[in-house]
Amino acid sequence: MYKQNLLGIILLAGTLFASSAALACESMGPTTHMGQLMSVDATKHTFTIRDAESSSPITFIATQEIITGLKGFAGSLMVNYEENDGGGLSATGVTF
């Protein structure tokens, strides 16, 4: 019985956290994404997050300064971006 209650509490907490993260992306505005950092490619000057709202990976082009700041980081971040003419996304700022 204890294990069932514990499992229920864990599932409820996970559901509440996931729904609040999804609402967070939507309420931040049209040029902002929030998510978990998945990878950083210093050679290509890109990084990828798993978007909190869609759970899809999103890759951003970034300056060397942003890439350097992301090295060794693991966790959630908020990305402000601009759309490129070619359809890509350029990170203009990252908040930890």
C-alpha positions in Angstrom: 0.0 0.0 0.0 2.8 2.4 0.9 4.5 1.8 -2.5 1.2 2.6 -4.3 0.8 5.8 -2.5 4.4 6.8 -3.1 4.1 6.0 -6.8 0.9 8.1 -7.0 2.6 11.1 -5.4 5.6 10.8 -7.7 3.3 10.6 -10.8 1.2 13.6 -9.6 4.4 15.7 -8.9 5.8 14.8 -12.4 2.5 15.7 -14.1 2.3 19.1 -12.3 6.0 19.9 -13.1 5.6 18.9 -16.8 2.4 21.0 -17.2 4.0 24.1 -15.6 7.0 23.8 -17.8 4.9 23.6 -20.9 2.9 26.7 -19.9 6.2 28.5 -19.1 7.3 28.4 -22.8 4.0 29.6 -24.1 3.8 32.5 -21.7 7.3 33.7 -22.3 6.6 35.2 -25.8 7.1 34.4 -29.4 10.9 34.5 -29.5 11.7 32.6 -26.4 12.1 28.9 -25.7 12.8 27.1 -22.5 14.3 23.6 -22.2 16.9 21.2 -21.1 20.3 21.6 -22.7 21.0 18.4 -24.8 24.3 19.2 -26.6 26.8 21.9 -27.6 28.8 21.8 -30.8 31.5 24.4 -30.5 32.8 23.6 -34.0 29.5 24.5 -35.7 28.6 27.2 -33.1 25.3 25.5 -32.3 23.5 24.1 -29.3 20.4 22.0 -28.9 17.7 22.0 -26.2 14.8 19.7 -25.6 11.9 22.2 -25.6 9.8 22.1 -22.4 6.5 22.7 -24.3 6.9 20.4 -27.3 9.5 18.0 -26.0 11.2 18.3 -29.4 14.8 19.1 -29.9 15.5 22.7 -31.1 18.9 23.7 -32.4 20.2 27.3 -32.2 23.2 29.0 -33.9 25.1 31.0 -31.3 28.0 33.3 -30.8 31.3 32.1 -29.4 30.5 33.9 -26.2 27.3 31.9 -25.7 28.9 28.6 -26.7 31.7 29.2 -24.1 29.1 30.0 -21.4 27.3 26.7 -22.1 30.4 24.5 -21.9 30.1 22.3 -18.8 26.5 23.4 -18.1 23.8 20.8 -17.6 20.2 21.9 -16.8 17.4 24.0 -18.0 17.8 27.3 -19.7 15.8 30.0 -21.4 16.8 31.0 -24.9 15.9 34.3 -26.6 16.4 34.1 -30.4 15.8 35.6 -33.8 14.8 33.8 -36.9 17.3 33.8 -39.8 16.4 34.4 -43.4 17.2 30.8 -44.1 14.8 29.6 -41.4 17.4 28.9 -38.7 17.3 30.2 -35.2 20.0 32.4 -33.8 20.3 32.7 -30.0 20.5 36.3 -28.9 20.7 35.5 -25.2 20.7 32.6 -22.8 19.5 32.7 -19.1 20.3 29.9 -16.7 
